[in-house]
Amino acid sequence: MGFFSPWFLVGLVGIGLPVYVHLLRRHTTPPQPFSSLMFFERGTQSSTRHRRLRYLLLFSLRAALLLLLVLAFANPFIRRAGAGASGKLLLVVVDDSFSMKAGSRFADAKQAALQVLASRPRSQRAEVMALGGRLAVLIQPIQDAGALRSAVESIPPGDSRANLGELAHGVRALVESVRMPIELHLFSDMQKTGMPANFADMELPANVSVVLHPAGKVVPNWTVESINAPAQLADPKDPKKSRVQAVIAGYGTPAASRTVSLVVNGNTIATRKVEVPADGRATVEFQPLDVPFGLNRCAIKIDSADGFPADDISVFAVKRADPERVLFVHQASDSRSPVYFGAALAAASQASFTLQSIDSEKSTDIDPSKYAFVVLSDAMALPSIFENALLQYVRGGGSVLIAAGTSAAHRARIPIFGGYSSDAHSYSRDGYAVVGETDLTHPVMNETTGKDVASNDPATNAMTAKDAAGWSDLKFYYVAGVDAPQARVIARLTDRTPLLMEKQIGEGHVLLLASGLDDLTNDFPVRPAFVPFIDRTARYLSGSDRIGSRLVDSFVPLRTAAAQAGSPAAGVEIIGPDGHRALSLTEAASAQSFQLARAGFYQIRFANGKNALIGVNPDRRESNLEPIPDDLQQLWGKSPAEPAPTRSATPDSSQEKNSHSIWWYVMLLVLVAAVAESIVASRYLGTQREEA
């Protein structure tokens, strides 16, 4: 037994107060009147009787009350020997990523986690987490065995990709909050693709010991690695667009022949045989892609020949519709930009559009709502009726591309986008200007945005760098100065002049190119980067990029931030792969984005009223079941067959003793003693009054 505040024991000298009251207080006899003392003999009277303790029970209660009060302030505690690991927090993490669906890995991992929880000491606290696309805390540290078991049993298999770096980050945050040693038990297949790029990102604090429970064995696996298909199809007979290319990959597999099928709306419409080399890839093509009008649910399937059938299918969506119309508004004297833009739009590989070109002075009676998007090329002066209609079109969800051209000089007002142009930058005297910065996260710059691609393909990884290199080779001779503090700058020149900007107005988007779409202000239209840029821009502004396929855990924007800050926005409706609504009424009225957490088809109606169908697939890195090398596993943790020594500097767990405060128990005794002292004192006072 000990005291957390031993200096309060000085108060024990207060116990002398009851002694003084009951024993040492001077005895006084009240004088009594008497006629004469002359006949009395002088004598000495003994005071022994007055030095005896009176009211022993009351004295004992008062002394005990003071003693207990002093002990309460000293905060006593008792030391209890710990039962092994009861001084540690037991952290159970179950991997629920997509690869755990192979064989019986997930069921075996949950069963092993339940056995670890059942073997822990009753006094030890435990916490349960699930590792998928993020580290999810299922239950806070508790000792209740039933609640812990229910938390493990409630973990469903997921479609996300596990990341051990995310696990290490979450454990480091947990250490800061619990302030005690942690024994981490990880139940996972320990995929090599789940490691972060830097092994140091997996580093754990010194007081965390890791016990690894590998689940499953390495098995050969074939999968549909990637699909290249049009998101929007106008003519099934068009050989350039009406085709589907799929890559079939094998991991740890021998050379084999696989049967590949194209499924449209649940019906198999074509079948191909493909020879997949040992541990390699093969490409298969289906042409033409004959789908009915409307939104179609399509898939590529291979015959199941391994222990991981969940990745033998990859889904995508295709919209069959007539070519959408695009309105191109330009000056009467501008004959170059419609030609360049129209040629690039016709060469677009992902969607079909028809271009309608018109002089800006003749746009008064044009209704922009009939077009997929509108382009304003070197047309700063528009009829007021058309400009107002165009502004309402954008607020309702339409999109506009503005190329400033040379008409944006002399502080010209920029329609729709807002603001005025500042002094133009003419670089022709010094040669030309080049692009210095590009925002590769924006859809019009990033070729892989919104696509279902295999990110472990070197060609795919180099695609974004290739696009950036194409922009850096462009030459700009004339760029309008635009001051847009509320706009997102997508590209800048080397002198920091904004070149490509975006502004959200209502539910719509406005892109502004501070140069032109002809070959007079720049050489962009005659460079290879022009056609991919127009293709991506057209799909982004028309909304067709929302159709096709995405990866699990990617986000879909539902409404713009500008609309969110204004008047109450229209509701959003999302039907998930299970056929149920994925958003509550409150979320449907306010959510700005949605995370696609499960594989399958999502049918979405956006806030601007447009509908989309998205096929969501797991990250194909999960199909590579190769585990982390044994030497790295041993470096990071221990297997359950080996004892896992604690990395902390605390004493051996078998000798640990925990300090438990008994302050509340002492205060309870203080209350009992106070009540008893009050009752006994009241009785003695009553007796004294009767004697008096």
VENFEN-V542720 format. One record per helix or strand of 2 or more residues. SS is the DSSP state (~ for helix, > for strand). FROM is the first residue (numbers start at 0). LEN is the number of residues. Records with the same first field share a line. If there is no record, write none. Layout:
SS = FROM-LEN / FROM-LEN
This chain:
> = 1-2 / 75-6 / 88-7 / 125-6 / 134-8 / 181-7 / 207-7 / 220-9 / 231-2 / 242-9 / 255-9 / 266-10 / 280-7 / 293-9 / 312-8 / 323-7 / 352-7 / 372-5 / 398-5 / 419-7 / 434-4 / 477-5 / 487-6 / 497-8 / 507-6 / 547-4 / 554-3 / 572-3 / 592-3 / 599-6 / 610-7 / 637-2 / 656-5
~ = 5-19 / 47-4 / 55-19 / 84-3 / 97-4 / 104-15 / 144-9 / 163-15 / 191-3 / 198-4 / 308-3 / 336-10 / 359-3 / 367-3 / 383-12 / 457-15 / 523-3 / 528-14 / 543-3 / 560-5 / 584-6 / 619-4 / 629-7 / 652-3 / 662-29
